[in-house]
Amino acid sequence: MKNTSLQMYFTDTEVGNYYSVSRGTIRRWIREGKFPRGKKLSSGSTRWLRSDIEEFDQAVLRMNEEMPAE
């Protein structure tokens, strides 16, 4: 994501680039309930708040820490 220290909203392309996945994967994760829904700003324009992305990252880290090692 470009200029993450200042940018507040991210497009699906920027979110996909951040996680190294396609826009389609982001949409699939949302449908499966694995990723937060973005904020609909207008018809055809969805953005994710930086804070929502950071919260998602923290939740994933906590889940990974709680998983028993094999």
PDB file of N, H, CA, C and O in Angstrom:
ATOM      1  N   MET A   1       0.846  -1.168   0.000  1.00  0.00           N
ATOM      2  CA  MET A   1       0.000   0.000   0.000  1.00  0.00           C
ATOM      3  C   MET A   1       0.890   1.228   0.000  1.00  0.00           C
ATOM      4  O   MET A   1       1.900   1.278   0.702  1.00  0.00           O
ATOM      5  N   LYS A   2       0.521   2.177  -0.762  1.00  0.00           N
ATOM      6  H   LYS A   2      -0.300   2.136  -1.332  1.00  0.00           H
ATOM      7  CA  LYS A   2       1.365   3.354  -0.849  1.00  0.00           C
ATOM      8  C   LYS A   2       1.105   4.330   0.290  1.00  0.00           C
ATOM      9  O   LYS A   2      -0.039   4.600   0.656  1.00  0.00           O
ATOM     10  N   ASN A   3       2.189   4.846   0.834  1.00  0.00           N
ATOM     11  H   ASN A   3       3.118   4.627   0.537  1.00  0.00           H
ATOM     12  CA  ASN A   3       2.115   5.903   1.837  1.00  0.00           C
ATOM     13  C   ASN A   3       1.177   5.542   2.985  1.00  0.00           C
ATOM     14  O   ASN A   3       0.277   6.312   3.320  1.00  0.00           O
ATOM     15  N   THR A   4       1.386   4.378   3.583  1.00  0.00           N
ATOM     16  H   THR A   4       2.117   3.752   3.311  1.00  0.00           H
ATOM     17  CA  THR A   4       0.471   3.888   4.612  1.00  0.00           C
ATOM     18  C   THR A   4       0.429   4.767   5.853  1.00  0.00           C
ATOM     19  O   THR A   4      -0.556   4.729   6.590  1.00  0.00           O
ATOM     20  N   SER A   5       1.471   5.558   6.107  1.00  0.00           N
ATOM     21  H   SER A   5       2.271   5.589   5.508  1.00  0.00           H
ATOM     22  CA  SER A   5       1.450   6.393   7.303  1.00  0.00           C
ATOM     23  C   SER A   5       0.425   7.519   7.195  1.00  0.00           C
ATOM     24  O   SER A   5      -0.031   8.032   8.216  1.00  0.00           O
ATOM     25  N   LEU A   6       0.055   7.912   5.976  1.00  0.00           N
ATOM     26  H   LEU A   6       0.426   7.495   5.146  1.00  0.00           H
ATOM     27  CA  LEU A   6      -0.887   9.004   5.803  1.00  0.00           C
ATOM     28  C   LEU A   6      -2.228   8.556   5.247  1.00  0.00           C
ATOM     29  O   LEU A   6      -3.252   9.183   5.521  1.00  0.00           O
ATOM     30  N   GLN A   7      -2.236   7.491   4.479  1.00  0.00           N
ATOM     31  H   GLN A   7      -1.404   6.981   4.257  1.00  0.00           H
ATOM     32  CA  GLN A   7      -3.444   7.068   3.788  1.00  0.00           C
ATOM     33  C   GLN A   7      -4.427   6.429   4.758  1.00  0.00           C
ATOM     34  O   GLN A   7      -4.048   5.592   5.577  1.00  0.00           O
ATOM     35  N   MET A   8      -5.691   6.826   4.662  1.00  0.00           N
ATOM     36  H   MET A   8      -6.000   7.506   3.996  1.00  0.00           H
ATOM     37  CA  MET A   8      -6.708   6.335   5.575  1.00  0.00           C
ATOM     38  C   MET A   8      -7.561   5.244   4.935  1.00  0.00           C
ATOM     39  O   MET A   8      -7.968   4.307   5.621  1.00  0.00           O
ATOM     40  N   TYR A   9      -7.837   5.345   3.647  1.00  0.00           N
ATOM     41  H   TYR A   9      -7.506   6.107   3.090  1.00  0.00           H
ATOM     42  CA  TYR A   9      -8.660   4.374   2.930  1.00  0.00           C
ATOM     43  C   TYR A   9      -7.841   3.672   1.856  1.00  0.00           C
ATOM     44  O   TYR A   9      -6.936   4.261   1.265  1.00  0.00           O
ATOM     45  N   PHE A  10      -8.173   2.391   1.608  1.00  0.00           N
ATOM     46  H   PHE A  10      -8.908   1.913   2.088  1.00  0.00           H
ATOM     47  CA  PHE A  10      -7.472   1.614   0.593  1.00  0.00           C
ATOM     48  C   PHE A  10      -8.463   0.976  -0.364  1.00  0.00           C
ATOM     49  O   PHE A  10      -9.549   0.563   0.042  1.00  0.00           O
ATOM     50  N   THR A  11      -8.090   0.896  -1.632  1.00  0.00           N
ATOM     51  H   THR A  11      -7.207   1.231  -1.962  1.00  0.00           H
ATOM     52  CA  THR A  11      -8.915   0.243  -2.645  1.00  0.00           C
ATOM     53  C   THR A  11      -8.729  -1.267  -2.560  1.00  0.00           C
ATOM     54  O   THR A  11      -7.828  -1.749  -1.873  1.00  0.00           O
ATOM     55  N   ASP A  12      -9.587  -2.014  -3.265  1.00  0.00           N
ATOM     56  H   ASP A  12     -10.319  -1.622  -3.822  1.00  0.00           H
ATOM     57  CA  ASP A  12      -9.431  -3.467  -3.285  1.00  0.00           C
ATOM     58  C   ASP A  12      -8.107  -3.866  -3.933  1.00  0.00           C
ATOM     59  O   ASP A  12      -7.504  -4.863  -3.538  1.00  0.00           O
ATOM     60  N   THR A  13      -7.656  -3.109  -4.909  1.00  0.00           N
ATOM     61  H   THR A  13      -8.147  -2.299  -5.230  1.00  0.00           H
ATOM     62  CA  THR A  13      -6.364  -3.396  -5.540  1.00  0.00           C
ATOM     63  C   THR A  13      -5.225  -3.206  -4.547  1.00  0.00           C
ATOM     64  O   THR A  13      -4.312  -4.030  -4.484  1.00  0.00           O
ATOM     65  N   GLU A  14      -5.274  -2.132  -3.775  1.00  0.00           N
ATOM     66  H   GLU A  14      -6.016  -1.464  -3.826  1.00  0.00           H
ATOM     67  CA  GLU A  14      -4.227  -1.884  -2.779  1.00  0.00           C
ATOM     68  C   GLU A  14      -4.238  -2.942  -1.680  1.00  0.00           C
ATOM     69  O   GLU A  14      -3.182  -3.385  -1.228  1.00  0.00           O
ATOM     70  N   VAL A  15      -5.424  -3.344  -1.256  1.00  0.00           N
ATOM     71  H   VAL A  15      -6.282  -2.984  -1.623  1.00  0.00           H
ATOM     72  CA  VAL A  15      -5.532  -4.392  -0.234  1.00  0.00           C
ATOM     73  C   VAL A  15      -4.976  -5.705  -0.791  1.00  0.00           C
ATOM     74  O   VAL A  15      -4.232  -6.406  -0.106  1.00  0.00           O
ATOM     75  N   GLY A  16      -5.337  -6.035  -2.035  1.00  0.00           N
ATOM     76  H   GLY A  16      -5.942  -5.466  -2.592  1.00  0.00           H
ATOM     77  CA  GLY A  16      -4.811  -7.241  -2.667  1.00  0.00           C
ATOM     78  C   GLY A  16      -3.299  -7.212  -2.774  1.00  0.00           C
ATOM     79  O   GLY A  16      -2.636  -8.215  -2.510  1.00  0.00           O
ATOM     80  N   ASN A  17      -2.750  -6.073  -3.158  1.00  0.00           N
ATOM     81  H   ASN A  17      -3.288  -5.258  -3.372  1.00  0.00           H
ATOM     82  CA  ASN A  17      -1.295  -5.941  -3.244  1.00  0.00           C
ATOM     83  C   ASN A  17      -0.640  -6.118  -1.883  1.00  0.00           C
ATOM     84  O   ASN A  17       0.417  -6.740  -1.778  1.00  0.00           O
ATOM     85  N   TYR A  18      -1.254  -5.581  -0.850  1.00  0.00           N
ATOM     86  H   TYR A  18      -2.113  -5.076  -0.936  1.00  0.00           H
ATOM     87  CA  TYR A  18      -0.714  -5.689   0.508  1.00  0.00           C
ATOM     88  C   TYR A  18      -0.594  -7.150   0.939  1.00  0.00           C
ATOM     89  O   TYR A  18       0.397  -7.545   1.554  1.00  0.00           O
ATOM     90  N   TYR A  19      -1.617  -7.949   0.609  1.00  0.00           N
ATOM     91  H   TYR A  19      -2.421  -7.628   0.109  1.00  0.00           H
ATOM     92  CA  TYR A  19      -1.622  -9.365   0.989  1.00  0.00           C
ATOM     93  C   TYR A  19      -1.100 -10.275  -0.122  1.00  0.00           C
ATOM     94  O   TYR A  19      -1.090 -11.496   0.037  1.00  0.00           O
ATOM     95  N   SER A  20      -0.672  -9.701  -1.232  1.00  0.00           N
ATOM     96  H   SER A  20      -0.680  -8.710  -1.360  1.00  0.00           H
ATOM     97  CA  SER A  20      -0.165 -10.457  -2.392  1.00  0.00           C
ATOM     98  C   SER A  20      -1.191 -11.449  -2.917  1.00  0.00           C
ATOM     99  O   SER A  20      -0.870 -12.600  -3.214  1.00  0.00           O
ATOM    100  N   VAL A  21      -2.428 -10.983  -3.027  1.00  0.00           N
ATOM    101  H   VAL A  21      -2.689 -10.049  -2.786  1.00  0.00           H
ATOM    102  CA  VAL A  21      -3.512 -11.794  -3.591  1.00  0.00           C
ATOM    103  C   VAL A  21      -4.289 -10.930  -4.588  1.00  0.00           C
ATOM    104  O   VAL A  21      -4.112  -9.713  -4.640  1.00  0.00           O
ATOM    105  N   SER A  22      -5.140 -11.571  -5.369  1.00  0.00           N
ATOM    106  H   SER A  22      -5.284 -12.560  -5.328  1.00  0.00           H
ATOM    107  CA  SER A  22      -5.932 -10.840  -6.361  1.00  0.00           C
ATOM    108  C   SER A  22      -7.135 -10.162  -5.707  1.00  0.00           C
ATOM    109  O   SER A  22      -7.499 -10.458  -4.569  1.00  0.00           O
ATOM    110  N   ARG A  23      -7.736  -9.251  -6.459  1.00  0.00           N
ATOM    111  H   ARG A  23      -7.440  -9.011  -7.384  1.00  0.00           H
ATOM    112  CA  ARG A  23      -8.973  -8.612  -6.003  1.00  0.00           C
ATOM    113  C   ARG A  23     -10.058  -9.668  -5.817  1.00  0.00           C
ATOM    114  O   ARG A  23     -10.864  -9.580  -4.890  1.00  0.00           O
ATOM    115  N   GLY A  24     -10.076 -10.666  -6.698  1.00  0.00           N
ATOM    116  H   GLY A  24      -9.422 -10.737  -7.450  1.00  0.00           H
ATOM    117  CA  GLY A  24     -11.053 -11.749  -6.588  1.00  0.00           C
ATOM    118  C   GLY A  24     -10.911 -12.518  -5.286  1.00  0.00           C
ATOM    119  O   GLY A  24     -11.907 -12.926  -4.690  1.00  0.00           O
ATOM    120  N   THR A  25      -9.679 -12.715  -4.844  1.00  0.00           N
ATOM    121  H   THR A  25      -8.869 -12.384  -5.328  1.00  0.00           H
ATOM    122  CA  THR A  25      -9.449 -13.408  -3.572  1.00  0.00           C
ATOM    123  C   THR A  25      -9.985 -12.582  -2.413  1.00  0.00           C
ATOM    124  O   THR A  25     -10.592 -13.126  -1.491  1.00  0.00           O
ATOM    125  N   ILE A  26      -9.767 -11.281  -2.451  1.00  0.00           N
ATOM    126  H   ILE A  26      -9.274 -10.839  -3.200  1.00  0.00           H
ATOM    127  CA  ILE A  26     -10.308 -10.403  -1.402  1.00  0.00           C
ATOM    128  C   ILE A  26     -11.827 -10.534  -1.365  1.00  0.00           C
ATOM    129  O   ILE A  26     -12.410 -10.671  -0.290  1.00  0.00           O
ATOM    130  N   ARG A  27     -12.474 -10.492  -2.529  1.00  0.00           N
ATOM    131  H   ARG A  27     -12.001 -10.380  -3.402  1.00  0.00           H
ATOM    132  CA  ARG A  27     -13.940 -10.617  -2.585  1.00  0.00           C
ATOM    133  C   ARG A  27     -14.399 -11.985  -2.067  1.00  0.00           C
ATOM    134  O   ARG A  27     -15.411 -12.083  -1.373  1.00  0.00           O
ATOM    135  N   ARG A  28     -13.652 -13.035  -2.407  1.00  0.00           N
ATOM    136  H   ARG A  28     -12.830 -12.956  -2.971  1.00  0.00           H
ATOM    137  CA  ARG A  28     -14.014 -14.379  -1.924  1.00  0.00           C
ATOM    138  C   ARG A  28     -13.871 -14.446  -0.406  1.00  0.00           C
ATOM    139  O   ARG A  28     -14.749 -14.985   0.267  1.00  0.00           O
ATOM    140  N   TRP A  29     -12.785 -13.910   0.144  1.00  0.00           N
ATOM    141  H   TRP A  29     -12.072 -13.472  -0.403  1.00  0.00           H
ATOM    142  CA  TRP A  29     -12.604 -13.896   1.598  1.00  0.00           C
ATOM    143  C   TRP A  29     -13.767 -13.179   2.277  1.00  0.00           C
ATOM    144  O   TRP A  29     -14.229 -13.609   3.334  1.00  0.00           O
ATOM    145  N   ILE A  30     -14.241 -12.091   1.677  1.00  0.00           N
ATOM    146  H   ILE A  30     -13.865 -11.742   0.818  1.00  0.00           H
ATOM    147  CA  ILE A  30     -15.373 -11.351   2.246  1.00  0.00           C
ATOM    148  C   ILE A  30     -16.623 -12.223   2.232  1.00  0.00           C
ATOM    149  O   ILE A  30     -17.323 -12.321   3.240  1.00  0.00           O
ATOM    150  N   ARG A  31     -16.907 -12.857   1.095  1.00  0.00           N
ATOM    151  H   ARG A  31     -16.339 -12.777   0.276  1.00  0.00           H
ATOM    152  CA  ARG A  31     -18.086 -13.742   0.998  1.00  0.00           C
ATOM    153  C   ARG A  31     -18.019 -14.870   2.020  1.00  0.00           C
ATOM    154  O   ARG A  31     -19.045 -15.270   2.571  1.00  0.00           O
ATOM    155  N   GLU A  32     -16.823 -15.384   2.276  1.00  0.00           N
ATOM    156  H   GLU A  32     -15.990 -15.059   1.828  1.00  0.00           H
ATOM    157  CA  GLU A  32     -16.638 -16.490   3.215  1.00  0.00           C
ATOM    158  C   GLU A  32     -16.567 -16.013   4.662  1.00  0.00           C
ATOM    159  O   GLU A  32     -16.439 -16.832   5.572  1.00  0.00           O
ATOM    160  N   GLY A  33     -16.646 -14.714   4.888  1.00  0.00           N
ATOM    161  H   GLY A  33     -16.750 -14.049   4.149  1.00  0.00           H
ATOM    162  CA  GLY A  33     -16.594 -14.169   6.241  1.00  0.00           C
ATOM    163  C   GLY A  33     -15.196 -14.158   6.836  1.00  0.00           C
ATOM    164  O   GLY A  33     -15.044 -14.074   8.055  1.00  0.00           O
ATOM    165  N   LYS A  34     -14.178 -14.241   5.997  1.00  0.00           N
ATOM    166  H   LYS A  34     -14.302 -14.309   5.007  1.00  0.00           H
ATOM    167  CA  LYS A  34     -12.792 -14.297   6.464  1.00  0.00           C
ATOM    168  C   LYS A  34     -12.096 -12.941   6.454  1.00  0.00           C
ATOM    169  O   LYS A  34     -10.976 -12.810   6.949  1.00  0.00           O
ATOM    170  N   PHE A  35     -12.761 -11.931   5.889  1.00  0.00           N
ATOM    171  H   PHE A  35     -13.670 -12.037   5.487  1.00  0.00           H
ATOM    172  CA  PHE A  35     -12.135 -10.622   5.747  1.00  0.00           C
ATOM    173  C   PHE A  35     -13.199  -9.551   5.959  1.00  0.00           C
ATOM    174  O   PHE A  35     -14.353  -9.747   5.577  1.00  0.00           O
ATOM    175  N   PRO A  36     -12.830  -8.422   6.561  1.00  0.00           N
ATOM    176  CA  PRO A  36     -13.833  -7.373   6.816  1.00  0.00           C
ATOM    177  C   PRO A  36     -14.382  -6.769   5.528  1.00  0.00           C
ATOM    178  O   PRO A  36     -13.659  -6.585   4.548  1.00  0.00           O
ATOM    179  N   ARG A  37     -15.665  -6.467   5.554  1.00  0.00           N
ATOM    180  H   ARG A  37     -16.252  -6.616   6.349  1.00  0.00           H
ATOM    181  CA  ARG A  37     -16.281  -5.781   4.416  1.00  0.00           C
ATOM    182  C   ARG A  37     -15.776  -4.346   4.387  1.00  0.00           C
ATOM    183  O   ARG A  37     -15.583  -3.718   5.428  1.00  0.00           O
ATOM    184  N   GLY A  38     -15.571  -3.851   3.201  1.00  0.00           N
ATOM    185  H   GLY A  38     -15.728  -4.361   2.356  1.00  0.00           H
ATOM    186  CA  GLY A  38     -15.151  -2.465   3.052  1.00  0.00           C
ATOM    187  C   GLY A  38     -16.323  -1.517   3.252  1.00  0.00           C
ATOM    188  O   GLY A  38     -17.469  -1.939   3.410  1.00  0.00           O
ATOM    189  N   LYS A  39     -16.015  -0.255   3.242  1.00  0.00           N
ATOM    190  H   LYS A  39     -15.084   0.088   3.114  1.00  0.00           H
ATOM    191  CA  LYS A  39     -17.036   0.794   3.355  1.00  0.00           C
ATOM    192  C   LYS A  39     -17.440   1.225   1.949  1.00  0.00           C
ATOM    193  O   LYS A  39     -16.593   1.604   1.141  1.00  0.00           O
ATOM    194  N   LYS A  40     -18.729   1.165   1.664  1.00  0.00           N
ATOM    195  H   LYS A  40     -19.417   0.856   2.321  1.00  0.00           H
ATOM    196  CA  LYS A  40     -19.244   1.569   0.352  1.00  0.00           C
ATOM    197  C   LYS A  40     -19.312   3.089   0.329  1.00  0.00           C
ATOM    198  O   LYS A  40     -20.126   3.684   1.036  1.00  0.00           O
ATOM    199  N   LEU A  41     -18.467   3.722  -0.473  1.00  0.00           N
ATOM    200  H   LEU A  41     -17.805   3.239  -1.047  1.00  0.00           H
ATOM    201  CA  LEU A  41     -18.455   5.180  -0.560  1.00  0.00           C
ATOM    202  C   LEU A  41     -19.436   5.686  -1.603  1.00  0.00           C
ATOM    203  O   LEU A  41     -20.029   6.753  -1.445  1.00  0.00           O
ATOM    204  N   SER A  42     -19.603   4.918  -2.669  1.00  0.00           N
ATOM    205  H   SER A  42     -19.121   4.051  -2.798  1.00  0.00           H
ATOM    206  CA  SER A  42     -20.575   5.232  -3.715  1.00  0.00           C
ATOM    207  C   SER A  42     -20.771   3.970  -4.539  1.00  0.00           C
ATOM    208  O   SER A  42     -20.131   2.951  -4.279  1.00  0.00           O
ATOM    209  N   SER A  43     -21.633   4.028  -5.510  1.00  0.00           N
ATOM    210  H   SER A  43     -22.153   4.855  -5.722  1.00  0.00           H
ATOM    211  CA  SER A  43     -21.868   2.876  -6.367  1.00  0.00           C
ATOM    212  C   SER A  43     -20.568   2.473  -7.063  1.00  0.00           C
ATOM    213  O   SER A  43     -19.979   3.261  -7.804  1.00  0.00           O
ATOM    214  N   GLY A  44     -20.135   1.252  -6.819  1.00  0.00           N
ATOM    215  H   GLY A  44     -20.614   0.612  -6.218  1.00  0.00           H
ATOM    216  CA  GLY A  44     -18.911   0.760  -7.444  1.00  0.00           C
ATOM    217  C   GLY A  44     -17.634   1.220  -6.784  1.00  0.00           C
ATOM    218  O   GLY A  44     -16.548   0.977  -7.310  1.00  0.00           O
ATOM    219  N   SER A  45     -17.735   1.881  -5.637  1.00  0.00           N
ATOM    220  H   SER A  45     -18.618   2.078  -5.209  1.00  0.00           H
ATOM    221  CA  SER A  45     -16.550   2.388  -4.951  1.00  0.00           C
ATOM    222  C   SER A  45     -16.544   1.912  -3.505  1.00  0.00           C
ATOM    223  O   SER A  45     -17.292   2.423  -2.671  1.00  0.00           O
ATOM    224  N   THR A  46     -15.701   0.934  -3.216  1.00  0.00           N
ATOM    225  H   THR A  46     -15.094   0.519  -3.893  1.00  0.00           H
ATOM    226  CA  THR A  46     -15.563   0.393  -1.869  1.00  0.00           C
ATOM    227  C   THR A  46     -14.146   0.652  -1.394  1.00  0.00           C
ATOM    228  O   THR A  46     -13.193   0.508  -2.160  1.00  0.00           O
ATOM    229  N   ARG A  47     -14.004   1.031  -0.142  1.00  0.00           N
ATOM    230  H   ARG A  47     -14.777   1.148   0.481  1.00  0.00           H
ATOM    231  CA  ARG A  47     -12.689   1.285   0.447  1.00  0.00           C
ATOM    232  C   ARG A  47     -12.625   0.632   1.824  1.00  0.00           C
ATOM    233  O   ARG A  47     -13.642   0.438   2.489  1.00  0.00           O
ATOM    234  N   TRP A  48     -11.398   0.299   2.231  1.00  0.00           N
ATOM    235  H   TRP A  48     -10.572   0.457   1.691  1.00  0.00           H
ATOM    236  CA  TRP A  48     -11.169  -0.268   3.549  1.00  0.00           C
ATOM    237  C   TRP A  48     -10.410   0.744   4.385  1.00  0.00           C
ATOM    238  O   TRP A  48      -9.438   1.346   3.930  1.00  0.00           O
ATOM    239  N   LEU A  49     -10.865   0.919   5.603  1.00  0.00           N
ATOM    240  H   LEU A  49     -11.655   0.429   5.972  1.00  0.00           H
ATOM    241  CA  LEU A  49     -10.157   1.789   6.532  1.00  0.00           C
ATOM    242  C   LEU A  49      -8.853   1.120   6.945  1.00  0.00           C
ATOM    243  O   LEU A  49      -8.799  -0.091   7.156  1.00  0.00           O
ATOM    244  N   ARG A  50      -7.828   1.911   7.054  1.00  0.00           N
ATOM    245  H   ARG A  50      -7.872   2.896   6.882  1.00  0.00           H
ATOM    246  CA  ARG A  50      -6.539   1.392   7.510  1.00  0.00           C
ATOM    247  C   ARG A  50      -6.701   0.690   8.862  1.00  0.00           C
ATOM    248  O   ARG A  50      -6.113  -0.369   9.082  1.00  0.00           O
ATOM    249  N   SER A  51      -7.482   1.265   9.756  1.00  0.00           N
ATOM    250  H   SER A  51      -7.959   2.125   9.578  1.00  0.00           H
ATOM    251  CA  SER A  51      -7.668   0.672  11.086  1.00  0.00           C
ATOM    252  C   SER A  51      -8.333  -0.703  10.997  1.00  0.00           C
ATOM    253  O   SER A  51      -8.015  -1.586  11.793  1.00  0.00           O
ATOM    254  N   ASP A  52      -9.253  -0.902  10.040  1.00  0.00           N
ATOM    255  H   ASP A  52      -9.511  -0.185   9.393  1.00  0.00           H
ATOM    256  CA  ASP A  52      -9.884  -2.216   9.864  1.00  0.00           C
ATOM    257  C   ASP A  52      -8.866  -3.252   9.398  1.00  0.00           C
ATOM    258  O   ASP A  52      -8.896  -4.398   9.847  1.00  0.00           O
ATOM    259  N   ILE A  53      -7.969  -2.854   8.503  1.00  0.00           N
ATOM    260  H   ILE A  53      -7.946  -1.923   8.139  1.00  0.00           H
ATOM    261  CA  ILE A  53      -6.923  -3.757   8.019  1.00  0.00           C
ATOM    262  C   ILE A  53      -5.981  -4.117   9.167  1.00  0.00           C
ATOM    263  O   ILE A  53      -5.605  -5.279   9.323  1.00  0.00           O
ATOM    264  N   GLU A  54      -5.604  -3.127   9.963  1.00  0.00           N
ATOM    265  H   GLU A  54      -5.909  -2.183   9.836  1.00  0.00           H
ATOM    266  CA  GLU A  54      -4.709  -3.376  11.095  1.00  0.00           C
ATOM    267  C   GLU A  54      -5.363  -4.299  12.118  1.00  0.00           C
ATOM    268  O   GLU A  54      -4.702  -5.187  12.657  1.00  0.00           O
ATOM    269  N   GLU A  55      -6.655  -4.102  12.395  1.00  0.00           N
ATOM    270  H   GLU A  55      -7.193  -3.381  11.957  1.00  0.00           H
ATOM    271  CA  GLU A  55      -7.373  -4.978  13.328  1.00  0.00           C
ATOM    272  C   GLU A  55      -7.432  -6.404  12.798  1.00  0.00           C
ATOM    273  O   GLU A  55      -7.255  -7.356  13.559  1.00  0.00           O
ATOM    274  N   PHE A  56      -7.677  -6.560  11.501  1.00  0.00           N
ATOM    275  H   PHE A  56      -7.820  -5.787  10.883  1.00  0.00           H
ATOM    276  CA  PHE A  56      -7.700  -7.880  10.882  1.00  0.00           C
ATOM    277  C   PHE A  56      -6.335  -8.554  11.040  1.00  0.00           C
ATOM    278  O   PHE A  56      -6.263  -9.725  11.414  1.00  0.00           O
ATOM    279  N   ASP A  57      -5.261  -7.829  10.759  1.00  0.00           N
ATOM    280  H   ASP A  57      -5.319  -6.878  10.454  1.00  0.00           H
ATOM    281  CA  ASP A  57      -3.914  -8.384  10.898  1.00  0.00           C
ATOM    282  C   ASP A  57      -3.657  -8.851  12.328  1.00  0.00           C
ATOM    283  O   ASP A  57      -3.102  -9.930  12.540  1.00  0.00           O
ATOM    284  N   GLN A  58      -4.058  -8.047  13.305  1.00  0.00           N
ATOM    285  H   GLN A  58      -4.509  -7.171  13.133  1.00  0.00           H
ATOM    286  CA  GLN A  58      -3.855  -8.413  14.706  1.00  0.00           C
ATOM    287  C   GLN A  58      -4.663  -9.659  15.078  1.00  0.00           C
ATOM    288  O   GLN A  58      -4.174 -10.516  15.814  1.00  0.00           O
ATOM    289  N   ALA A  59      -5.884  -9.761  14.579  1.00  0.00           N
ATOM    290  H   ALA A  59      -6.281  -9.065  13.981  1.00  0.00           H
ATOM    291  CA  ALA A  59      -6.722 -10.930  14.859  1.00  0.00           C
ATOM    292  C   ALA A  59      -6.096 -12.191  14.280  1.00  0.00           C
ATOM    293  O   ALA A  59      -6.103 -13.239  14.925  1.00  0.00           O
ATOM    294  N   VAL A  60      -5.558 -12.097  13.075  1.00  0.00           N
ATOM    295  H   VAL A  60      -5.553 -11.245  12.551  1.00  0.00           H
ATOM    296  CA  VAL A  60      -4.905 -13.256  12.450  1.00  0.00           C
ATOM    297  C   VAL A  60      -3.675 -13.655  13.257  1.00  0.00           C
ATOM    298  O   VAL A  60      -3.436 -14.843  13.473  1.00  0.00           O
ATOM    299  N   LEU A  61      -2.899 -12.683  13.701  1.00  0.00           N
ATOM    300  H   LEU A  61      -3.093 -11.717  13.526  1.00  0.00           H
ATOM    301  CA  LEU A  61      -1.722 -12.990  14.516  1.00  0.00           C
ATOM    302  C   LEU A  61      -2.116 -13.685  15.813  1.00  0.00           C
ATOM    303  O   LEU A  61      -1.473 -14.653  16.220  1.00  0.00           O
ATOM    304  N   ARG A  62      -3.171 -13.195  16.467  1.00  0.00           N
ATOM    305  H   ARG A  62      -3.693 -12.409  16.137  1.00  0.00           H
ATOM    306  CA  ARG A  62      -3.626 -13.825  17.716  1.00  0.00           C
ATOM    307  C   ARG A  62      -4.073 -15.261  17.469  1.00  0.00           C
ATOM    308  O   ARG A  62      -3.755 -16.155  18.253  1.00  0.00           O
ATOM    309  N   MET A  63      -4.814 -15.486  16.374  1.00  0.00           N
ATOM    310  H   MET A  63      -5.072 -14.759  15.738  1.00  0.00           H
ATOM    311  CA  MET A  63      -5.271 -16.841  16.044  1.00  0.00           C
ATOM    312  C   MET A  63      -4.085 -17.768  15.825  1.00  0.00           C
ATOM    313  O   MET A  63      -4.090 -18.904  16.297  1.00  0.00           O
ATOM    314  N   ASN A  64      -3.075 -17.296  15.118  1.00  0.00           N
ATOM    315  H   ASN A  64      -3.071 -16.373  14.734  1.00  0.00           H
ATOM    316  CA  ASN A  64      -1.896 -18.117  14.850  1.00  0.00           C
ATOM    317  C   ASN A  64      -1.137 -18.437  16.129  1.00  0.00           C
ATOM    318  O   ASN A  64      -0.596 -19.534  16.270  1.00  0.00           O
ATOM    319  N   GLU A  65      -1.090 -17.500  17.053  1.00  0.00           N
ATOM    320  H   GLU A  65      -1.529 -16.609  16.939  1.00  0.00           H
ATOM    321  CA  GLU A  65      -0.405 -17.730  18.323  1.00  0.00           C
ATOM    322  C   GLU A  65      -1.148 -18.739  19.189  1.00  0.00           C
ATOM    323  O   GLU A  65      -0.530 -19.475  19.957  1.00  0.00           O
ATOM    324  N   GLU A  66      -2.475 -18.774  19.066  1.00  0.00           N
ATOM    325  H   GLU A  66      -2.977 -18.175  18.442  1.00  0.00           H
ATOM    326  CA  GLU A  66      -3.282 -19.669  19.887  1.00  0.00           C
ATOM    327  C   GLU A  66      -3.347 -21.088  19.339  1.00  0.00           C
ATOM    328  O   GLU A  66      -3.745 -22.007  20.055  1.00  0.00           O
ATOM    329  N   MET A  67      -2.962 -21.278  18.080  1.00  0.00           N
ATOM    330  H   MET A  67      -2.639 -20.531  17.499  1.00  0.00           H
ATOM    331  CA  MET A  67      -3.017 -22.609  17.483  1.00  0.00           C
ATOM    332  C   MET A  67      -1.911 -23.473  18.071  1.00  0.00           C
ATOM    333  O   MET A  67      -0.766 -23.035  18.184  1.00  0.00           O
ATOM    334  N   PRO A  68      -2.258 -24.714  18.449  1.00  0.00           N
ATOM    335  CA  PRO A  68      -1.225 -25.600  18.998  1.00  0.00           C
ATOM    336  C   PRO A  68      -0.218 -25.992  17.916  1.00  0.00           C
ATOM    337  O   PRO A  68      -0.575 -26.211  16.759  1.00  0.00           O
ATOM    338  N   ALA A  69       1.031 -26.072  18.320  1.00  0.00           N
ATOM    339  H   ALA A  69       1.321 -25.894  19.260  1.00  0.00           H
ATOM    340  CA  ALA A  69       2.080 -26.496  17.381  1.00  0.00           C
ATOM    341  C   ALA A  69       1.964 -27.992  17.147  1.00  0.00           C
ATOM    342  O   ALA A  69       1.640 -28.754  18.058  1.00  0.00           O
ATOM    343  N   GLU A  70       2.231 -28.396  15.931  1.00  0.00           N
ATOM    344  H   GLU A  70       2.495 -27.776  15.191  1.00  0.00           H
ATOM    345  CA  GLU A  70       2.145 -29.829  15.608  1.00  0.00           C
ATOM    346  C   GLU A  70       3.441 -30.517  15.893  1.00  0.00           C
ATOM    347  O   GLU A  70       3.559 -31.724  15.683  1.00  0.00           O
TER     348      GLU A  70
END
